[in-house]
Amino acid sequence: MPNKIIYLDNAATTSVYPAVVKEMEKYMLSDFGEYGNPSSTHDLGEQAQKNVQKAKKIVASEIGCKPHEIIFTSSGTESNNLALQGVAKANPDKKKIIISSIEHSSIYELCMEMKKYGYEIFEISVDNKGFIDFDELQKLVDDRRLIVSIMYANNEIGVIQNIEKIGELCREKEVLFHTDAVQSFCKEKIDVFTMKVDMLSASGHKIGASKGVGFLYVGERVKIEPIIVGGNQENSLRAGTQNVPAIMGFAKAISIAEKVDKEKMIELRDYFISKLENIGGKINGSKEKRLCNNIDVSFSGADNDSMLIKLSENGIMCSTKSACASKQKKENRILSALGLKKEEIGGALRFSLNEFNTKKEIDIVVRELEKIVP
Ligand code: PLP
């Protein structure tokens, strides 16, 4: 591995903020007396419970809900599973689910699995910029549906949907609305109340917290049952001793990530985009409504796997698609949904920035790309 790494795969995972690691230590080592089990009734346990409640307050204030509406989980994947399977268990009379064709595999594959158990899945298509077809959604939504699950921002192309408009429609038609906000949490201003979102998923390791922690916001009006049983933790919605160090680290990461200068990241993203376009790259997805850190580019006719390997050999880390789908041999479902040509899909790379990336790093990457793009 080269000594100097230029890490441009923050949508897959981020490094953990040093202040988060320090915070997590406090809830593991005996020195601080904070390592208790939140379910224990002695003082140490009660302290741990108070700490978890403190973390919920921080999360809740980030998305505009009440602390008791936050359920800590192990990941974004678990949050998505709890959202869909949990409401399915609680509402056995409803069997129709609406998703978009560009959902993350933790929603998409789950729905394909649920199909085997009698659920009917409706996939809303997207246009060539990555926006869902709202008219199609409008025609399909009614109160006989179990749930509408449409992601906030896509993990590959970074395109941000009009969540407020979808929320408005779902509330009016009296159908539950879940959004997978794993990529947009702490990057976009989220207010579940004004956006009329009933459930929302997020994950720690995309924002400088550790892996192994996420949350699901579950609004008070949602009828839901646990999918992991065996304890009454997390309002009896998620059994299992809470990962207190990771939860506390997650709360710390939120307090850091919310202060990140997003405008500066947008400036760097757009600088990168213009450089990529200068060397023949075509940006996939809307350039206007996209995450501050996402660049998805196609070099038509190039082979993205070999480009990725060459970049990696030179210390540049990026991806060809989402990490969860990268080991699958199947065609890229997201870029196909946008209607890209085979040559464009085969030449697509995703770069995802963080606040520590610099113009100097971008210049190095572009120089390397110039050498390898046919
Ligand atoms: N949803 C989206 C949009 C994601 O990008 C990811 C991870 O890449 C997930 C869900 C899954 O999150 P986790 O890695 O925490 O399971």
Boltz pocket constraint, residues with backbone or C-beta under 6 A from the ligand:
constraints:
  - pocket:
      binder: B
      contacts: [[A, 11], [A, 12], [A, 74], [A, 75], [A, 76], [A, 77], [A, 78], [A, 80], [A, 104], [A, 106], [A, 151], [A, 153], [A, 154], [A, 155], [A, 180], [A, 181], [A, 182], [A, 183], [A, 202], [A, 203], [A, 204], [A, 205], [A, 213], [A, 214], [A, 322], [A, 323], [A, 324]]
      max_distance: 6.0
